[in-house]
Amino acid sequence: MGAVLTMADEQQAYTLSDRATYLARTLEGTDLANQFIGWLISVPAQEKIGQFSVDEFGALLFTPDSEP
């Protein structure tokens, strides 16, 4: 069941799941999601976002938008 949930997430699709598997995956995903958010809004990540492809295109493609 866990693999089906992963596949549905990757394909942005819907699937049916039993409640226990869904809740277990939600608990796992929440911790990792919070770590990802922390990294994404960190100063080093925001600097990388701001400089992404500037050398190639000569302009910002993305604008960093979190406070340090």
C-alpha positions in Angstrom: 0.0 0.0 0.0 2.8 2.4 0.8 4.3 2.0 -2.7 0.9 2.8 -4.2 0.7 6.0 -2.1 4.2 7.0 -3.3 3.3 6.4 -6.9 0.0 8.3 -6.6 1.9 11.2 -5.0 4.6 11.2 -7.8 1.9 11.2 -10.5 -0.3 13.6 -8.6 -3.1 11.0 -8.9 -5.7 9.7 -6.6 -5.9 6.2 -5.0 -7.8 4.4 -2.3 -5.9 3.6 0.8 -6.5 2.0 4.2 -6.5 4.5 7.0 -3.6 2.9 9.0 -1.2 3.2 6.0 -2.3 6.7 5.2 -1.8 7.8 8.8 1.6 6.1 9.1 2.8 7.8 5.9 1.4 11.1 7.0 3.5 11.0 10.2 6.6 10.1 8.2 6.1 12.7 5.6 5.3 15.5 8.1 8.7 15.3 9.7 10.6 15.3 6.4 8.4 18.1 5.0 9.3 20.3 8.0 13.0 19.6 7.4 12.6 20.4 3.7 10.8 23.7 4.5 13.5 24.6 7.0 16.1 24.0 4.3 14.1 25.8 1.6 13.8 29.0 3.6 17.4 29.0 4.9 19.8 31.7 3.7 22.0 29.3 1.7 19.0 27.8 -0.2 17.5 31.3 -0.8 20.9 32.4 -2.2 20.9 29.4 -4.5 17.4 30.1 -5.6 18.3 33.8 -6.4 21.3 32.8 -8.4 19.8 29.9 -10.3 20.5 30.2 -14.1 21.6 33.9 -13.8 24.8 33.1 -15.6 22.9 31.3 -18.4 20.1 33.8 -18.9 21.5 37.0 -17.4 18.4 37.5 -15.3 16.7 36.1 -12.3 14.3 33.2 -13.0 13.1 32.9 -9.4 12.9 35.5 -6.7 13.9 34.4 -3.1 11.0 35.3 -0.8 11.8 34.3 2.7 13.2 36.4 5.5 16.7 35.4 6.8 
